[in-house]
């Protein structure tokens, strides 16, 4: 067969994988703008990512315009690189979080490779594939997973950079603050002594606030760096009390409501953490009869003197 009669080599068929990637990211954009329940958002994100992965791999393995050997090598590289990426990931990355964060990005890069390889020599395209897939996953090993925001978008930081919690602990030192003897706290009208308020209904009455924050935003009075956690804040007699994680200790902390200044902090050696929500206490402290009651993420129940933060019982 002469060069003139040899069949032309067809370029890789790129539009199906490109279309799947475009549909996935369009869906993610729409989902990020919708106000839907958290579970619905998580399920939609997980199912769309799984569908993206499954459809993409089916299209890749059935793409007759790519050599069969290249298709199998690509699949093997993808699986092995994913496993290696999970094993080398920062401890903050659990396998599911790593996959949900890294896999869509790598698949999108793969779709771009299919499109660009149409203009490359076969050897160049193959080299970019075998290098690009592992690097795509290993790039995520350079980062620490800081968790999710309210719309389930991942927050990443370089893994060697100190976390906000580590910066907080370094600034506070190891010794917890204890307030000097002070007057007893008195529960006043409008105070919120427990989770969701005195009536536990999440309602504040006889109070009007500006609701058009776009044109009339609230003025910043103060801000204070705090440790991670899911604890709410109670407000009693001009003081705010919440629970935080500070390194290897769970802390119950009191702040001045007017200035944000830390009044006292009680710490117990305990740390609770899990993949999606991260570290820190989950409960909100309660004020009653001059005392603060708290439940830590690891199950520690404490009773503290409200004005001073001194331990009454544990």
N, C-alpha and C positions, 0 to 999 in steps of 0.2 A: 504493500500500500504506500503510495507516494504521499508526501506532505500535502499535495493539492487535493488528494481524495480522502485524507484522514478526517474523521468526524471532529468537529470543533468541540472543545471542552466547555461544557455549560458552566457559567458562573453559579456560585451557591445561591439557592433561592432564599432571599432575605426577608421578604415582606410578611410571611406568616408570624415569625418570631417578633419582628418589629411591631406588628399590629397588636400582638398579645401584650408586649411590654407597654405600649401606648395606652391600651385599655386599662391595664392594671394601675398605672400612675394617674390616669384620669379619674378612676374610681377612688383612689386614695385622696386625691384633691377634693373631690365632691364630699367624701366622707368626713374630711377634716373640717368642712364648713357646716355640716349638719349638727343640730343639737339632738343627740340620741342618747339613750341610757348607756352607761359605761359597759355593761355586759354585751349589749348589742354592738357597740363599737369594737370591742375586743374580738367578738365572734366574727364580725364582718372582716376585720383586718386579718385574722388568722385564716379564715376560709379563702379569702381572695389571694393571700400569699401562697397557700397550699395549691390553689387552682392554677396560679401563675407557674409554680414549679412543675406541677404535673403536666399541664398542657405544653409548656416549653420543652420538657424532656421528650414528650411524645413527638412533637414537631421536629426536634433535633434528630432523634433516632430514625424517623421516617423520611428524613430529607435526602432523597435520592441524588441530589446534586452535590452532596458531600460524600467523599470516599467512606466506605464502611469502616475501615480501620480508624480513620480520623473520628468518626462518630463514637466508636467504642472507647477510644482513648480519651475523648472529651468527657464522656460520662464517668469513666474511671477517675480522671483527674478531679472532676467536680466532687464526687463522693469522698475521695481521700483527702482532698483539700479542705472540705467542710469538716471532716472529723479532726484533722490536724488543727484547724482554726479553733474549734471548740476546746480541744485539749490545751492549747497554748493561750487561750483567752484569759483576760483578767478575771479574778475571782468574783467580781461583781456581775459578770456575764454568766447566767445559767444557760444551758443548751438551747432552750426554747427562745429566750430573748436574743441570743446570738443569731439563731436561724432567722427569726423575724426581722432582724436588723440587716444582716449581711446578705442573705440569699437573694432578695429582690434586686439589690444593687449589683451583685455578681451576674445574675441572669440578664439584667439590662446591659451590662458591659459585654456580655456574651453575644447578645443580639446586635450590638454595635459592631462587634468583631465580624459577625457573619456578613453584615452589610459592607464593611470596609475590605474584607478579604476578597471581594469580587474584583478588586483592582490590584491585588497583590500577587506576587509569584507564590506558587504552592508552598515552597519551603519557608518563605517569610511568614505566610499566614499560619502555617503549622507551628512555627517557633513562637509566634505571638500568642497562640492559643495555649500551648503547654506552659508558658511562663505567666500569662495573664491570669488564668483561673486561680492558681495557687496564690499569686500576689494579691488578687482581689480579696480572698478570705484573710490572708495574713495581715493585710492592711488594717483590718478591724482589731487585730491583736495589739495594735499600738494604742488602743483606746480603752478607757474605763467606761462602763455603763453606769450613768448617774440616775437612771430610772426613767419614768414616763411623766409627761405632763397630763393635764386634764383631758386632752384629746388623744392620748396614747401615742404621742410622738416621743421617740427616744432622745435622751440628752446624753451626749458623749463628751468626754474630756480625755486629754492625753493621759495615759496610765501612770506616768511618773509625776504628774502634777498633783500637788496636795489637794485633798478634797476640802470643801467648805467646812466640814466637821473637823478635820485635822487642823485647819487654820484657827477655828474657834477654840479648840482644846489648847493649842499653843498660846493663844492670847489670854486665856483664862488661868493657865497654870493648873496644878494638880489639886490644890487645896480649895474645897468648896467654901463659898462665902456664907457666913452666919451673921445675921443682923443682931445688933445689941437689943437689950430689952426695950420694948415699945408698947404703946397702948394697945389694948385689945381691939380687934376688928369688930365693927358693927355693920350688920347687914342693912343696907339702905335701899330705898325705892329705886328701881331701875337696875340694881345689881344683878349679876348673873352668876350665882354661886355653884352651878353644876352644869352638866352637859345640856345644851339647848335652852338654858335659862331656868329660872326658879320653878316654872310650871312644866318644864321639859317639853315645850311645844314649839320652840324656835321662834316665838313671837315677841316683839318689843312694841309695847303700846305707848300712846301719848308722846310720840316722837316723830318729827317730820324731818326728812333729809332731802337734799337736792338729788333728783334722780337722773337729770340730764348731765351725766359725767363727761360727755363728749364736749359740750360747750362750757360747762362749769365743773371742772374736775375738782376733787377734794384736795385741799392743801396738805402737804406733808408736814406733820408736827415733829415726828421723830421716827427713826428706824433702828432696829437692834438685830445684830446677828444672833441666831439661835441654832441649836442642834437639830438634826433630823428627827422625824417622828410624825405620828398622825394624831397627836393629842390636840384637843381644842383648848381654848383659853377661858378661864373664869375671871370675872371682874367683881371684886368685893372691896368696898370702903376705899376706893382710890388705888387699889393694887390689882395686878394681873398675875395669875399663876398658871403655869403650863408644865408639860413634861417634855423632856428632850433626851437625845442620846449624845453623850459627850465621851467619845472614845470607848473605853470598855466599861463605862458607868452610865446607868440611867439616872437622870437628874430631874428633880422637881424644883422649879425655879420661880422666884417671885420678882416681878418688875414693878417699878413705879409707873402708874398709868399716865401721869402727866409728862414725865421726862424720858421714860424707857430705861432708866437706870436700874441695874440689877441690885435687888435688896438682899436676897439670900438665895442659896442653892443647896439642896440636900442631894447627895449622890450615893448610890448603892452599886456595888460591883455586879453588873449584869449587862448583857447585850442580847437583843433579839433582832434577827434580820431574816428576810425572805425575798425571793427573786423580784417579784413585781413591785412590791411596796417599799423595799429597802429596809434600812435599820430604824430602830427607835420604838418608844412606847406607843401603844395604840389607844389608850384610854384617856379620858379627861378627868382632871382632879375634881374633888368635891369639897366645898366648905360647909362646915356645920359646927355650931357651938364653939367657935374659936379655934377649930382644928382643920387641917387639910388632910384629906384622905386620898390616896393615890393607888392605882394598880399598874404595875409595870408590865412591859411586854413579855417578860419571862415569868410572870406570875407573882412577883413580890408585892405585897400589900403593906403600905406604910401609913402611919398617922403622925403628923407633924404639928407643932405649935405654929399657928398662922403668923403671928407677928415676927417670930424669930427664925422659923424653919428648923428648930431643934427637934430631934427625933423623940416622939412620945412612946411609940412601940412599932415593932416590925413583925 
